Amino acid sequence: MYSRLESQSWDWLNSEGVSRDVGQVTRSADLRYEHQGWEITVDMPDGPITEATVDHLIANFHDLHNRLYTYNLPQAKVELVNLRVSASGALPRHEMSTLSSANGRQPEPESHRPALFSRSVGYVDTPVYRRDTLLAGSELVGPAIVEQRDTTTLLAPGFGARVDSYGNLVITGME
């Protein structure tokens, strides 16, 4: 079972650009005493799983249980609940790209739509901007809506937003 999980982990790491010399796949197992309602994750050594490996795993479980809960039950049956692998690795430093500058040009809304900010004011005709069209230095004054594929940002009246050189929307209260 571990060999399949490890192979899938290395395939995933390789697809993310992590080579074996900077990647790591570690094994663990979730164990508990019979009829216990919680598990403890215990490190599992690499290599083939032998009777000695299982004995070592169970001994480590008893030791860890004692350290966590101040007791253990060496004569009790131990159940294996889950096998786990954890994959990690270092990626080369990623250089963040910066956005082109708006050079003082204000963005044009893609559309307008009514938005409710408070019951006392009612619906307000609100400009809608596409996030991917905003350039560095673009400034918006609320009310505004900024849409992108995975999120919508609502800029309430009394707030402003400025796009920094990395594309972050920096929202501040306006006086």
MIKEVEX-361229 format. One record per atom (N, C-alpha, C, O): z, x, y. Coordinates in pm, whole numbers, plus 32768, in hexadecimal, padded with zeros to 4 digits. Each point is the difference from the previous one (the first is absolute). Last residue first. Layout:
% residues N
ZXY;...
***
This chain:
% residues 175
81DD7B72971E;80617FD08065;7FBA7FA58061;803E7FCD805C;7F5980A57D87;7FD48017808A;80657FC2805E;80397F977FE3;7FCD81417E0A;801E7F908057;7FD68021808E;800E8072802C;7EF8806B7E26;8075800C8057;80137F7F804F;7FA27FB7801B;7F3A81507E2A;80217F848046;807F80138051;806480347FCD;7DF880E67F39;808580188036;80217F8A805A;7FC67FF0806C;7ED8807F7DF1;801A7FA5806F;80908017802C;805D7FE57FB5;7E4881847F4F;807A7FB07FFC;80077FA58079;7FDA8028806F;7ECF812E7F2D;7FE57F757FE1;807B7FA87FF5;7FF57F8A7FE0;7FDA825380A4;7FF57FF17F6F;7FEA7F6F7FD7;7FFB7FE27F88;804780AA8244;7F8A80487FCF;7FED7FF67F69;7F94801F7FCE;81677E4B8129;800B8091800E;7F8880447FBD;7FA97FBC7FC8;809D7E53812B;7FD280417F86;800A80968014;7FC68037805E;815F7E248081;7FA2806C801D;7FDC80417F7C;805680147FAB;80997E018126;7FE4805F7F93;7F9C80668031;7FA47FE1804C;81E67E8F8075;7F818045800B;7FF0805E7F8A;806180237FBE;80CC7DFF80E4;7FF5807F7FB9;7F7580398016;7FA07FB78016;80EE7E9C8091;806A805A802B;800080867FB8;805780538018;7ED97E117EE9;800380108091;807780578027;806C7FF77FC5;7EEB806B7E55;80367F8D804A;7FF480168097;7FF38072802D;7EFF803D7E17;80378039807A;802A7F8C8059;7FAD7FBC803C;7FDF809E7D9F;800E7F9E806B;804580448075;806F80347FF3;7E6380687E44;806A8022805E;7FFE7F9C8072;7F987FE9803E;7FBA80387DA0;7FE97FC78085;807780258057;80737FEC7FD8;7E9380E27E3E;80717FD08050;7FD17FC28083;7F8E8015802C;7F5080B77E7A;807B7FEB7FB5;80777FCF8051;806D7FEF7FC9;7DC8805F80EA;7FED7FCE7F78;80837FDB7FBC;80067F9B7FB9;800B804A824F;7FBD80627FAC;80017FCA7F73;80397F967FE6;80367FC18245;7FEB7FE97F71;7FBD80797FBF;7FAA8041803A;81867F0E818F;7FAF806F7FCE;7FF47FEE7F69;80657FFF7FB9;80207ECD821D;8004800B7F6F;7FA380727FD9;7F8E8006802E;81977F5281AD;7F8780307FBE;801980027F69;807280077FD2;80817F7A8245;7FEF7FE67F72;7F7B80357FCB;7F9A7FFB8045;8118814F809B;80197F837FB9;7FF67F89805C;801F800B8076;7ED681CF7FAE;80737FBC803B;800E7F7A7FB8;7FA07FB57FF2;7F6E82537FAB;7FFE7F6F7FF5;807F7FCA8040;806980407FFD;7E4F81A47FEE;807D7FBC8021;7FEC7F6A7FF8;7F9A7FCB802D;7F8382377F24;7FEE7F70801A;80887FC2801B;806380207FBD;7F6081AD7FBB;80157FE1808D;7FE77F6E8023;801E7FD78070;7EEF80DB7DE9;807780428037;800A7FE58095;7F9E80108049;7F5C7E7C7EAF;7FF68091800D;808180398039;80537FB78035;7EF47E747EA9;80578038806A;7FF880977FFE;8007803E7F95;7F257E967F2D;7FAF80178078;8053803C8071;7FC980268068;80E87F547DE3;7FA580727FEF;7FA480178077;7FB480618000;81857E2B7FEE;804680818007;7F9F80757FF9;801280648046;7F7F7DB88086;7FF380427F7E;803A808C800D;7FD9804C8058;80B77DF280D2;7FBB80807FFC;7FF580307F6F;80597FE77FAF;80067E3D8190;800A803C7F7B;7FAA807E7FFF;7F897FFB801F;817D7EAA816C;7F9180547FD4;801E80417F79;807180257FE2;80517DF680D2;8023808D7FE9;7F8780507FD4;7FB97FD77FA3;81207E428140;7F7F80387FD9;800E80987FFC;801B803F8067;81847E757F42;7FC380538068;7F7B80337FCA;7FFA80317F8F;818D7E25800A;7F98805C7FD3;7FC080488077;7FEA7FC5806A;82027F957FEE;7F957FC67FB0;7F9A806A7FD8;801B80788008;819B7F8A80FD;7F8080208040;7F8D7FBD7FB6;7F9C7FDA803D;821E7FF37F1E;80047FD4808C;7F7B80188048;7FDA7FB38058;807680DE7DE5;7FEB7F6F8009;7FF97FD28091;7FB77FA38022;7FAC824B7F4B;807D7FB78014;7FE07F6C800D;7F947FDB802F;7F1F81557F49;806780658015;80887FC1801A;8067803C7FE0;7D957F4C7F3F;807D7FC78030;8069806E8008;8026803A7F9B;7DA17FB48089;807380357FB7;807E7FC98040;80087FF3807A;7DAB7FCF7F7C;80847FD5802C;806D803C7FA7;7FF280047F86;7E3B810080D5;80317F8E7FB4;808A7FD98031;804880538038;7DD180FE8018;807E7FCB8034;802C7F907FA2;7FAC7FBE7FC3;7F0A821C8005;80057F6F8010;80837FDB8045;804D80588027;7F27816A7FB2;7F987FCA7FA9;7FF87F68800F;7F957FC57FF4;811181968199;802D7FB17F8D;7F897FCD7FB0;7F967FE38037;806F81ED80E1;7FD77F74800E;80337FB37F86;7FF2802E7F8F;80D381AB816C;7FBC7FC07F8F;7FDF7F6E801D;80467FBD804C;7FD081D0812C;80597FA17FBC;7FB37FBB7F8F;7F8A7FE2800D;8040821680E8;7FC07F7E7FE3;80637FA87FB5;8043802D7FA3;801A81A280D7;801E7F9B8065;7FBF7F787FE9;80217FA08045;7FAB81D37E85;7FD8802D8086;80117F938069;7FA97FEE8056;80A980317DB6;7FCA7F8A8045;7FCF8025808B;7FB27FB5803C;806381A57E15;80487FCE8074;7FB97F87803D;7F867FFA8005;808080A17DE5;7FB9801A807E;804F7FBF8071;80497F9F7FEB;80CD80EC7E65;7F9E7F9E8030;7FB88033807C;803380568048;809C80E67E22;80277FB78078;7F8E7FA38029;7F8C80157FDF;813280D17E35;7F967FF88063;80327FAE8077;80587FAB7FF3;80BF81907EA4;7FEC7F7A8035;7F9080038067;7FFD80558059;806480E77DF2;7FEE80058090;7FE17F738031;7F9E7FC27FD5;817380F97E6D;7F987FA78032;7FFB800A8098;80657FEE8044;804181657E15;80217FC78082;7F897FAF8033;7F8F802F8003;809D7FFB7DF2;7FE6805A8070;80207FB98083;7FF87F868009;811D7FDA7E58;7F767FF9802F;7FEA8068806C;805F80288044;810B7F9E7E08;7FE98021808D;7F6B7FF7801E;7FAD80327FB5;817B7EB27ECB;7FB48078801C;7FEC80128095;800A7FA2804E;80C37F127DE5;80078029808D;7FAE807E8013;7FE180477FA0;80C87E137EE4;7F9980608028;800F801F8094;80117FA78052;81127F867DEA;7FF980078091;7F9D806D8023;800B80717FD0;80797E387E6F;7FD380808035;7FFC7FF48097;7FEA7F958037;811F7F577E0D;7FC8800F8087;7FC3808B8012;802A80617FC1;809F7E077EC6;7FD4808A8010;7FBD80098088;7FB57FA68027;81D27EEB7F1B;7F808024803E;7FE780947FF3;805D80518000;81117EDE7F11;7FC67F8B8042;7F74801E8037;7FA47FB27FEB;81D380F87E86;7F9680338056;7FB87F87803B;7FC87FAF7FB6;824680797F85;7F7B7FC27FFE;7FA380468062;802680228070;81B7804D7E5E;7FB98013807F;7F747FC67FF1;7FBB801C7F9E;824C7FA17F65;7F6F800D7FF5;7FC5800B808D;802F7FC1805E;81CC80EA7F45;7FAF7F878013;7F6C801D7FEE;7FD380718014;819F80D47FE8;7FE77FC27F7D;7FA67F84800C;7FD17FCC7F9A;80C4813981EB;7FAD80547FA8;7FE07FC07F78;7F9D80267FC1;80E27F3D8231;801C7FC67F7C;7FAD804B7F98;7F997FCD7FD2;8146808B8247;7F8A7FF27FAC;802D7FCC7F77;80777FFD7FE2;803A803A8254;80177FED7F71;7F7B80067FB8;7F967FEE803C;8092803181A7;807F803E7FD2;80257FDD7F70;8074800E7FD9;7DEA7F9D8139;805D7F907FED;808A802A7FCB;80537FAB7FE4;7E38818C808B;7FEA7F8E8059;80707F987FF9;80267FC68066;7FDA81C07E7E;8005802C808C;7FF27F8B8061;803F8000806A;7F967FAB7DC6;808980278020;800D802C8092;80627FDF8042;7DF37FC17F1A;804D7F848007;809180208026;803C7FB98051;7EA981B27F5A;7FE17FC18080;804E7F7D8012;802F7FE3806E;7FFB80FB7DF3;80388054806C;7FE87FBF8088;805B7FFA8053;7EE27F3B7E32;80937FF27FFD;8040804E8073;805B7FCE8042;7DD480647F8D;80227F79802B;80977FED8003;80377FCF8063;7F2181C07EEB;7FF57FFF8092;80217F768039;803C7FF6806B;7FB180337DC4;8074804C8033;7FFE80038098;80697FF38040;7E247F4E7EEE;80757FA97FF3;807E80468033;80537FC28042;7E1F813A7FB1;7FF27F938061;807C7FA67FFD;80357FDC8069;7FA881747E4F;801C803C8084;7FFB7F94806D;80557FFF805A;7F2C7F837DF5;8090801D8002;802A80388088;80677FDA8036;7DCE7FE67F83;80457F7F800E;809680148005;80457FC28051;7EB481B87F5A;7FE77FD18089;804B7F7D8019;803E7FEF8069;7FC680C07DE3;805580508059;7FF07FD58091;80617FFD804C;7E867F437E73;80887FCD7FEE;8061804C805B;805C7FC58039;7DC080408082;803780197F7B;808A7FC17FF6;80337FCA8062;7DF4804780E0;80827FBD7FF2;802B800D7F6E;7FC37FC87FA6;7EF981948187;80067F957F9D;808C7FC57FF7;806480448017;7F29809181C0;7FE880277F76;800B7F8B7FA0;80177F8E8029;810180AA81B5;7F7480027FD6;7FF780257F6C;806280297FC2;81617EE480F8;7FB7807F8004;7F6E7FEF7FD5;7FDD7FA17FBA;81617EF68148;7FCE801A7F79;7FB280838005;7FA8800F8055;81ED7ED880E6;7F8D805A7FF6;7FDF801A7F6D;8058800B7FAB;808F7E2B80FE;802680867FD1;7F8180537FF5;7F9A7FD07FCF;813B7E42810B;7F8980527FED;802B808F7FE4;8049803D804E;80B57DDD7F53;800B807F8048;7F8280507FE0;7FD9800B7F8C;80AF7DC0806F;7FD1807B7FC1;801E80778059;801A7FF28078;80BA7DF77F24;7FBF805D805C;7FDC807F7FB5;8038801E7F96;80BC7E6C7FA4;7FA27FBD8058;7FBA805C8062;7FB47FCF8054;811C80627D97;801F801E808C;7F937FC28057;7F8D7FF77FD6;807E800D7E3F;80357F8A8045;8027801B8092;80347FA78043;7F92820E7EAE;7FD97F7E7FCA;804C7F908048;8079800A8014;7F3F81AE8102;804A7FDC7F88;7FD37F767FD3;7FD97FAC8052;7EC7817D80B5;807B7FB48017;80487FF07F7B;7FC780107F94;7E7080FE8189;80557FE77F8C;80777FAB8028;80277FFD8075;7DD380CD8031;806E7FA78027;804C7FDB7F81;7FC87FC77FA3;7F04820280D7;80107F897FAD;80767FAF8035;80648039802C;7E15816C8071;80897FCC7FFB;80007F847FA7;7F977FCC7FDB;7F1981FE80E2;80207F927FA6;80907FD38014;8057804F8025;7E1680AC8126;8080800C7FB9;801A7F827FAF;7FD47F928024;7E97819C80F1;80187F827FBB;807F80137FAE;800580587FAA;7EE480A8820E;806B7FFF7F9D;800A7F737FC6;7FFF7F9D8049;7EAE81D58101;802E7F7D7FD3;806C800D7F97;8014806A7FC5;7EE880FD8104;805D7FCC8066;80347F757FDC;804C7FC4804C;7E85812F7E95;8059806B802F;80607FD2806D;80638044801A;7E487E9C7F24;807280177FA6;805E806E8032;80777FFE7FE1;7E6C7EE9818B;7FE0804F7F89;807F801A7FAF;80707FEC8031;7EE47E868137;807180567FDB;7FDD804A7F80;7FE57FC17F99;7F197EDB8159;7FEB8088802F;807280607FE2;8009806A803D;7FB07DBB7F3F;8039800C8087;7FF3808E8037;8031801D806E;7F457F767DD9;7FAF7FAA8057;803180048090;7FB47FE1805D;814381097E58;7F7F80418019;7FA87FAC805C;7FBA80368055;81DE7F0F7F1D;80188071805C;7F7C80458023;7FE7801F8074;80037E8D7E49;801C7FC98084;801680708065;7FC97FFC806E;800380807DD2;7F817FC88032;80137FCA808D;7FAB80178057;81D3807B7ECA;7FAE8071802D;7F787FCF8034;7FCC80368062;81507E857EE7;803C8038807A;7FAD80738035;7FE780098079;7FA47F357DE9;7FE07FA5806F;803680368084;7FBE7FF48068;80B880FA7E17;7F70800C8018;7FD47FA78074;7FB3802B8056;82097FB17F15;7FEA807F8047;7F6C80148020;7FDE802E806D;809C7E5B7E91;80327FF28089;7FE7807F8051;7FD97FFA8075;7FBA80147DC1;7FA67FA48047;802B7FEF8092;7FAC8004805A;816780FD7E8A;7F8180478019;7F9E7FA6804B;7FB680308056;81F17F237F1C;800680548077;7F7B8044801C;7FD9800F8074;80537EEB7E03;80007FAE8077;80008057807E;7FB67FE5805F;
***
